[in-house]
Amino acid sequence: MCHHCVTESVKSRMLNRRDFFRRSAVAGAAAAATISAPQALFAQKAMPTKVEDMTHTLTEDFPTYFGDQQFFVKPLFNYAEHKFNINEWRLNEHTGTHMDAPLHFSADGTSVDEIPVGDLVCPLAVIDIREKASTDADAQVTPDDIRAWIEANGDMPEGACVAMLSGWGEHVTTDKFRNVGEDGKTMHFPGFHIEAAQMLMEETSTKGIAVDTLSLDHGPSPDFAVHYEWLPSGRWGLECIANLEALPAAGATLVVGAPKVKGGSGGPARVFAMV
């Protein structure tokens, strides 16, 4: 096809697109005019004004639960030689800011790709335990913490994610994130108490829980009690979440970009919150 023909073809497509968007804008304006004043006001109030990134940057030296490296990057092509960049990744599913799918701690639970996308956008409730975590590395979210949140903020929202803000995220680049004790093997960091998980399961419609540490269970847990209670029930978890301190206790909407990998027990996720 000649250059002139190509140019004319592109111009024709662009004009058609302009006409389409012009007609769409007119139709949208007409539809908006039919919305009552209360409805329009509600839409404006619901519009988020801020988006916070809740994801740590994943690096090859990111701390892991078992202590070993779990993320590896191998350059395959580079711009200097090939005029494009491609890296090959090798990683453990549960590395960095990541999701725990129900399958992670069950024989036949929902895999990460099977979680309904509607469950990955939800209200966020942030329970702040920084004060007690500052003096007790083994601090846990308890039923009393949940009751205190409800007393201050009202009922737990339908289908929420309940997140623990322990302040541990500030240690992510240091050995304190794992915080191995004098015995050389037991870690010490905050998490959810089993009774708090049970309370959320029995008394609320909570879909997920999130922590700013390496595990839903606190560091010295001998049995992963929260994992075994929470995940097989069809609910999900997020570990190593970031920047919870930038959000209000209530009112944010969480969006979890979980990987859609067939049969995955979880995976690194891009997580953000809208306020």
Salt bridges, closest charged atoms under 4 A:
GLU8 OE2 - LYS11 NZ 3.70
ASP19 OD1 - ARG22 NH1 2.86
GLU52 OE2 - LYS50 NZ 3.73
ASP53 OD2 - ARG270 NH2 2.92
ASP100 OD1 - HIS94 ND1 2.96
ASP100 OD1 - HIS98 NE2 3.47
ASP100 OD2 - HIS227 NE2 3.19
ASP119 OD1 - LYS207 NZ 3.36
ASP128 OD2 - ARG130 NH2 2.69
ASP138 OD1 - HIS188 ND1 2.91
ASP144 OD1 - ARG147 NH1 2.77
ASP145 OD2 - LYS132 NZ 2.65
ASP217 OD2 - HIS227 ND1 2.52
GLU239 OE1 - HIS98 NE2 2.80
GLU239 OE2 - HIS227 NE2 3.10
